[in-house]
Amino acid sequence: MSEGPHLAMLGSIVGDPSRASMLGALMGGMALTAQELAREAGVTPSTASSHLAMLVDRGMLAVLQQGRHRYYRIADSDIAELLEGMMAFRAPGRRPGPTDPALRRARTCYDHMAGELGVRLFASLIDHGHLALRGDGIALSVSGETLLRDLGCVVASDAKPACRSCLDWSERRSHLGGRAGAALLGLFLERGWVRRGPGRALTVTPPGTSAIDRHFPRGEGTADEAKTKVVRAFFR
């Protein structure tokens, strides 16, 4: 069966500027109300409600009911990674990714870290053998499991993959998604190694800089080489 109609439907959903603005705001990983998303998109609350109803109906968003309030969030990590990958495409002549330097340095990609920081961490894990490359993707190696355990990083147990390679919007290289990526973001926030800024931005603190250099040192390889290794693993 042709996937053309499915792609056309997806394009019509995310191609509307208002819906795209709402989805972009939710990529920060926080659940937002319809009123907050209306402000993000620059539309009236009634228009926002119509857009949100479509996004929920199409499985892009989920709704959380808390008391009298309804909060919207990205449905799951699969949708988030799809959106991040779509953001990586750019018009000819335009620099990929956000124009804000803070967002380029470090930001959230739904529930994990992205930008220069996320790519740096992914490259370090690859270069030091903490991620094992397989024909069907990536997984934590024995040393990777040991590293996370020693850091006190608890990876949740569920049906979703522990590790996923997510194409970074601005860097065009891979950063770490999946349950392990989410656990690392939680650890970094808990330890105060990063702080949330406005929107999706993350700020690396001085203790965070020291911790990253200590636990995720730069290896002999580069982020480009790490990306090449992951691509080769998928196409063996």
N, C-alpha and C positions, 0 to 999 in steps of 0.2 A: 504494500500500500504506500502511495506517495506521501512524503512528509510535508509537501508543499502547503496544503491547507493549514496544518498545525503551525508551521513557521509564519504563515501569513497572519494567523490569529494572534500569535505571540507578538509579532511586529505591531499589530493594531493596538494591543494592550499597552505596551511600553512606549509606543511611538507618540502618544499624546503628551504634550509638555507638562500638563498638570499632574498626570499620573506618574510621569517620570520623576518629577520633583518630589512627590510623596514617597516613591520607592527609594529615591536617593537619600532622603532624610531618614528612612527606616533602616538603611544599611549601617547606621551607627550602632545598631543592636538594641536600642531602647524602644520600648513600646510607647506610642504616642496616641493622643486623642484625636478625634476628627477635627476639633477646633484647631489644635496645634498643626495638624497636617494641612488644613485650609490655609493657615498663615504661611506655611512653607511654600505652598503652591500659588499663593496669591489669588485665591478664588473664594467665593462665598461659601459658608457652611453647607448650604443646600447642594451646591455644585460638588463640593468635596464629598458629601455623603453618597452622591450618585457614582462618583469615581471609585470610592472605597467599596461600595456594594459590588461593582464589577470586579474589582481586584480580589475580593473575597470569593465571589462566585467562580472565578477562574482559577482559584487555588494559589494565587500569588501571596495573599495575606491571610492571617488568622486573627481572630478577635478574642480578646480576654475581657471577661466581665468581672469587674471588681466594684461591688456595691452598685451605685447608680451610674458608674462610669464604664465606658467601653474603650478599651485600648487596642490599637492595631499594631501588628508586628509582621515581619517577613515570615512566611509560613514555615520554612525550614531552611537548613543549610544548603540544600540542593538549589533552592530558588535563589538564595543569596549568592552562591558561587556562579550561577548562571548570569545574574545581573552584573557581578564584578567582571566576568568575562566579556559581556557585551560592552561594558564601559571601556574596556581596553582597546576597542576599535575607535579610530579617530578619523577625522576628515584630513585629506592630504594637506600638508603644510602646517598642521597644528600639532603642538606638543601634546603627547598623550597625558591624560590624568588631570588632576586639579591644578589650578593656577596658584593656589595658596601654598607657600613653601612649607607651612606647618603640616598640612595634610600630605604633602609629598614625603616629608620626613617620617611621620608615623601617624597611623589612623587605624580605626577599626574597620574590618570587613565583616559586618554582621557580628559574629561572636569570636573572631580571632584577629590577629594583628597583621597589618598590611603596610604598604609604603616601604621606604628604605629600611626601616627597622624590621618589618616582617621578612623581607627578602634577605637581610643580613642574617637573621636567625635561621632561616631555612638553609642558606648556603653553609653555615657553620655546622648544622646537623648533618648535612650531606658529607661535607669535607672530613668530618671526624668519625664517620661511620655510624652515626646514631640513627640514621634512617636507612633502611634497606630498600634498594630498588628492585622491584619485581616486574614481571611481564604484565601484571594486571594493576600496577600502581606502586605505592610506597607503604612501608610499615615501619614501626619502631624496631630497631635491632635490639639485641640483648643489652648492649651498652647504652642505647637510647632509653630503654626502660629503666636501667639503673640510674641514669642521669636524672630523669624525671622523679624517680622515687627518692633519690638523695635530696632533691630540691623540695620535696614535700608536695609535689604536683600530682594531684589525683585525677586520673582520666576516668570519666564516667563510663559505666558499662551499659551499653544499649546496642541496638541493631545497626546503628550507623557506623561507618568506617572510623577507626581511630585516627587515621592520617589521610589527608587528601591534599593533592597539589592544586593550588588555586592560582590562576594567572592573575598577576597584580595589575591593577588598572593603570598605574603610572609607570611602574618599573618595567613592565612587560617581561617579567621573570616570575618565578614561582614563589609563593609564600605558603606557609603551612596552615591548612584548614582541618576540618574534622574535629573529633573529640579531643585530640591532643592539642590542636591549635587553640581550642576554646579553653582548655585547662591551663595552658600557658598564659593566656590573657588574664584569666582569673588570678593566677599566681602573681603576675607582674603588678596587677592592681592591688592585691592584698598586701604585698610586700612594699608597696610604695615605689616600685621601680618605674612605673609610668603613672601619669594622672590623666584623667579625662579632661579634654578641653572643650571648646565650643563645637557643636556638631559631631563629626566623626574624629576630630583631632585627638591625638595622644601626645603628651609631653613626657620625654624621658628625663627623670630626675638625676641629680648627681650620684646618689646611691645606685640608681638603675644603670647608669653608664659603667660604673665599676663592676656591678654584678654581671652585666652582659659581657664585658671584656673577660671576666673571670670564667664564667660558665659557658659562654658561646663565643670563644675566640675565633678570629679569622683563620682560615686554613690556608693551605697552599693553593687550593683551587679558587675560583671566583664564582660570583652569583651566575654569571653567564654559563660557566662550565657546569654548574649544578643544574641549571635549566636544561642544558643539552643532555646531561645524564638522564634526567627524568623523561625527556622526550624519547630518548633511545629505549628506555625501559618500557614505554607504552607500545613501541613499534618493533619489538624484537620478533 
